[in-house]
Amino acid sequence: MIQITLSEVRDFAALGVRWRALEDRSAPSFFQSWTWTGCLAEQRFPNPILVEALDAGETVGLALFNRRPGFVRDVLFLGETGALPWDRLTIEHNGPLVTQGHSVEVTAAILRAAARRYDLVLSGMAGTGSGRVVKSQPAPFAVPGTAYFDRRGANTRQQIRRSDRDFAAFGPLAIARAETEATAHVWLDAMAGLHQATWIARGRPGSFADPCFGRFHHELIRRGMPRDEIDLLRVTAGDRVVGILYNFRFRGRVSSYQSGFAYDGGDPRLKPGLTCHRMAIEAYGQDGISVYDFLAGDERYKRSLADGVETLHWAVAGPWWSPRMAIHAARGWAGRLRDAWVCRS
């Protein structure tokens, strides 16, 4: 018999100890680990609500929400704040932390119990649970290892070979990992500069435009580097930086979270993204990594480099009569009517 309790969090340090203990009995993603969840938690979760699942007095599930006021009912945001700038961090592979063997049952029980008292916003979930899906996105992934390059399509192989050859004109291609925390901080700043230059040139602000984004990730490096969960990879051609990748390494799986590339607008044959990701995937294959996750998004380069795809969902949950659920239901009906009208016309 699963028992569910809801409580306010008073001590994040104590919660971190309990969370780590449950991690050891679970199969979480990096985004469900305490390295991510606990990073700047006091700032990101100003009104924290913990939902705990107990089986015969033993903790088998934990979920950390932030509560925000809503119309009629308050709203709980799973694993995120529910407000900018913190939610620009973009949580994926989200969900309650649950012991192995209890995943489906306990996850459902946690979400049902929370939805009795609050509306829920569930971002980047691998499963839809009992909520109403607002949007879904593919999350392509590659499988590092033998013959990875040979499994790419002919056009992709041609682009990579040409890009690698043209970069090699500046000097030998090489990939290196930041081996110390100090180096990782320097490379993160360098990557942020490359990232911002690219997005500003496209008329967009870029992820690092808000200082909270950079502050979070510098703290994440401080927490994750000693646990071997953070990778900053720099690809160079001689003395020239091709690009820097910022990845999460967790239990045999790498999440490709952010990047910065040195684009040369005068030479479209140079594909720093393809070159950097290809070199990273092949290096990870030699290191025993089983999955290289590109995370959510349907960008062409992800499809070209991927071997498979998962689907992540953004959903809301609550009673049918809550304003939030009613609004999303109305949008769903409006979309279906619009589609039906298009099909008839």
PyMOL commands that set and color helices and strands:
alter all, ss='L'
color gray80, all
select helices_A, chain A and resi 12-23+30-32+34-37+41-44+86-89+103-117+149-151+154-168+181-201+207-209+211-227+272-286+300-305+323-344
alter helices_A, ss='H'
color red, helices_A
select strands_A, chain A and resi 2-8+48-55+58-68+75-78+97-98+119-125+132-142+173-177+230-237+240-250+253-261+291-293+308-317
alter strands_A, ss='S'
color yellow, strands_A
deselect
rebuild
show_as cartoon
